[in-house]
Structures are given as C-alpha cells and as structure tokens.
Amino acid sequence: MMIVDLIDGDDFRDRLVALDIHVPADASPETCAHLARLKHDEVGVPGLEALVRELMAQSDVMLPAVREAIEQHLMELPNGEGESA
C-alpha cells in the first residue's frame, strides 16, 4: 500500500512562513494566500513564484482548498523576484 503525503493548509502555511511571510497559526489557506500576495505586492517575496510553480506541479496531491487559494491569489504574481534594490 502506498501512502501519499497530501499538501494541506498547514504545509502551505509552513512553506510561506519559511519565505518570511507572517501568517497566523490558525490561518486558512485563503488567508495564507491573501497575506502572501499582499506582502509580495508591497515588498516582494523572493522564492514565492518558485513555490507557487512547485506546488501547482503537485496539484494532484494538494487539498482543493489550498489549490483554490493559490489559483485565486497567487497565480499571476507581478514579476519582480530578480530585481535588486
């Protein structure tokens, strides 16, 4: 029997926190994605675009709430990761 590790709201939150995005511990996937987008729009978040690509490539093991939150808030990020200040 094969056990698949699903990407749930906690996994999503943990990955955003690792990118230095402040997300409350009890935040829903929707809130996580919204806060990530706000921070990206304000100051940029290095690694966020790559994370979105990585997660969407694994959408078959992602819970629907996480996928929907990413699609709604993070699919069309402004390009700015490579810019230096």
Backbone as numpy.savetxt, mean C-alpha at the origin, in Angstrom:
# Nx Ny Nz CAx CAy CAz Cx Cy Cz
-0.97 -30.89 1.30 -1.81 -29.71 1.30 -0.92 -28.46 1.30
-1.26 -27.52 0.43 -0.49 -26.29 0.34 -1.21 -25.18 1.12
-0.46 -24.47 1.94 -1.03 -23.37 2.71 -0.54 -22.07 2.08
-1.49 -21.20 1.74 -1.16 -19.93 1.10 -1.28 -18.83 2.14
-0.28 -17.98 2.22 -0.29 -16.85 3.13 -0.95 -15.68 2.41
-2.15 -15.32 2.85 -2.90 -14.24 2.21 -2.39 -12.88 2.65
-2.46 -11.92 1.76 -2.12 -10.54 2.09 -3.38 -9.90 2.65
-3.37 -9.67 3.96 -4.54 -9.08 4.61 -4.25 -7.63 5.01
-5.19 -7.03 5.71 -5.05 -5.64 6.12 -3.83 -5.40 7.00
-3.52 -6.35 7.88 -2.34 -6.20 8.75 -1.05 -6.23 7.94
-0.97 -7.14 6.96 0.22 -7.20 6.11 0.38 -5.89 5.34
-0.71 -5.39 4.80 -0.70 -4.14 4.04 -0.23 -3.00 4.93
-0.80 -2.89 6.11 -0.41 -1.84 7.06 1.07 -1.94 7.41
1.53 -3.16 7.72 2.94 -3.35 8.09 3.88 -2.91 6.98
3.52 -3.17 5.74 4.37 -2.78 4.61 4.39 -1.26 4.44
3.27 -0.61 4.72 3.23 0.85 4.65 4.04 1.47 5.78
3.92 0.92 6.97 4.68 1.41 8.12 6.18 1.26 7.84
6.57 0.19 7.17 7.98 -0.01 6.83 8.48 1.08 5.87
7.56 1.73 5.15 7.92 2.85 4.27 7.83 4.19 5.00
7.68 4.14 6.32 7.62 5.33 7.18 6.32 6.12 6.99
5.23 5.40 6.74 3.91 6.02 6.67 3.22 5.72 7.99
2.81 6.77 8.71 2.14 6.57 9.99 0.71 6.12 9.73
0.39 4.92 10.21 -0.94 4.35 10.05 -1.35 3.80 11.42
-2.52 4.20 11.92 -2.98 3.66 13.21 -3.08 2.14 13.18
-2.85 1.52 14.31 -2.84 0.06 14.40 -4.15 -0.58 13.97
-5.25 0.10 14.20 -6.56 -0.47 13.88 -7.12 0.03 12.55
-6.28 0.61 11.71 -6.74 1.19 10.44 -7.19 0.11 9.46
-8.26 0.40 8.77 -8.76 -0.49 7.72 -7.86 -0.36 6.49
-7.93 -1.32 5.57 -7.16 -1.17 4.34 -7.47 0.13 3.60
-8.72 0.55 3.62 -9.14 1.80 2.98 -8.40 2.98 3.60
-8.37 3.04 4.93 -7.68 4.12 5.64 -6.18 4.07 5.37
-5.62 2.87 5.38 -4.18 2.72 5.10 -3.83 3.29 3.74
-4.60 2.91 2.73 -4.33 3.38 1.37 -4.52 4.89 1.26
-5.55 5.39 1.92 -5.82 6.83 1.89 -4.68 7.62 2.53
-4.21 7.17 3.68 -3.11 7.85 4.36 -1.81 7.77 3.56
-1.59 6.63 2.93 -0.40 6.48 2.08 -0.45 7.45 0.91
-1.62 7.59 0.31 -1.77 8.51 -0.82 -1.56 9.95 -0.37
-2.13 10.32 0.78 -1.95 11.68 1.28 -0.47 12.00 1.50
0.25 11.07 2.14 1.67 11.33 2.39 2.44 11.39 1.07
2.11 10.51 0.15 2.80 10.53 -1.15 2.55 11.85 -1.86
1.31 12.34 -1.83 0.99 13.60 -2.49 1.68 14.78 -1.82
1.85 14.72 -0.48 2.46 15.82 0.25 3.98 15.86 0.12
4.63 14.73 0.37 6.10 14.73 0.44 6.76 13.63 -0.38
5.98 12.75 -0.95 6.55 11.61 -1.67 6.90 10.49 -0.71
6.79 9.28 -1.17 7.12 8.11 -0.36 7.97 7.17 -1.21
9.29 7.24 -1.05 10.15 6.32 -1.80 9.75 4.87 -1.53
9.58 4.12 -2.59 9.23 2.71 -2.46 7.75 2.40 -2.57
6.89 3.43 -2.50 5.45 3.16 -2.52 5.00 2.62 -3.87
5.48 3.21 -4.95 5.08 2.72 -6.27 5.52 1.27 -6.47
6.72 0.94 -6.05 7.21 -0.44 -6.16 6.38 -1.39 -5.32
5.99 -0.95 -4.13 5.14 -1.77 -3.27 3.80 -2.03 -3.93
3.20 -1.01 -4.51 1.92 -1.18 -5.18 2.05 -2.20 -6.32
3.10 -2.07 -7.12 3.33 -3.03 -8.21 3.50 -4.45 -7.67
4.29 -4.58 -6.62 4.53 -5.90 -6.02 3.23 -6.53 -5.51
2.45 -5.73 -4.79 1.20 -6.26 -4.23 0.21 -6.63 -5.32
0.08 -5.77 -6.33 -0.88 -6.06 -7.39 -0.47 -7.28 -8.21
0.81 -7.58 -8.26 1.27 -8.79 -8.94 0.87 -10.05 -8.16
0.51 -9.85 -6.90 0.09 -10.96 -6.04 -1.40 -10.88 -5.71
-2.17 -10.26 -6.57 -3.59 -10.02 -6.27 -4.38 -11.31 -6.07
-3.87 -12.43 -6.57 -4.57 -13.70 -6.38 -4.52 -14.18 -4.93
-3.60 -13.66 -4.12 -3.53 -14.04 -2.71 -3.80 -12.83 -1.81
-4.42 -11.81 -2.37 -4.73 -10.59 -1.62 -6.22 -10.58 -1.28
-6.52 -10.21 -0.05 -7.93 -10.09 0.32 -8.58 -8.97 -0.49
-9.85 -9.15 -0.87 -10.53 -8.16 -1.71 -10.51 -6.74 -1.14
-10.63 -6.58 0.16 -10.64 -5.24 0.75 -9.31 -4.52 0.52
-8.21 -5.25 0.57 -6.89 -4.65 0.33 -6.76 -4.28 -1.14
-7.14 -5.18 -2.02 -7.05 -4.91 -3.46 -7.90 -3.69 -3.83
-9.11 -3.63 -3.33 -10.00 -2.50 -3.64 -9.43 -1.18 -3.12
-8.85 -1.19 -1.93 -8.26 0.03 -1.37 -7.08 0.51 -2.23
-6.24 -0.43 -2.65 -5.11 -0.07 -3.51 -5.61 0.48 -4.84
-6.58 -0.20 -5.43 -7.12 0.26 -6.72 -7.73 1.65 -6.61
-8.41 1.92 -5.51 -9.09 3.21 -5.35 -8.12 4.36 -5.08
-7.08 4.11 -4.30 -6.23 5.22 -3.84 -4.82 5.25 -4.40
-4.27 4.11 -4.80 -2.83 4.06 -5.07 -2.45 3.65 -6.48
-3.38 3.36 -7.33 -3.02 2.88 -8.67 -2.42 3.96 -9.56
-2.81 5.19 -9.38 -2.31 6.26 -10.23 -1.54 7.29 -9.42
-0.42 6.84 -8.88 0.42 7.74 -8.09 1.16 8.69 -9.01
1.26 9.96 -8.59 2.09 10.89 -9.36 3.53 10.40 -9.35
4.21 10.52 -10.46 5.59 10.07 -10.54 6.49 11.10 -9.86
7.26 10.66 -8.91 8.14 11.58 -8.22 9.12 10.85 -7.34
9.11 9.53 -7.38 9.98 8.76 -6.51 11.45 9.00 -6.79
11.80 9.19 -8.03 13.21 9.31 -8.37 13.77 10.71 -8.22
12.94 11.67 -7.87 13.40 13.05 -7.78 14.19 13.26 -6.50
15.19 14.10 -6.59 15.96 14.45 -5.40 15.73 15.92 -5.09
15.76 16.23 -3.80 15.46 17.61 -3.39 16.69 18.46 -3.38
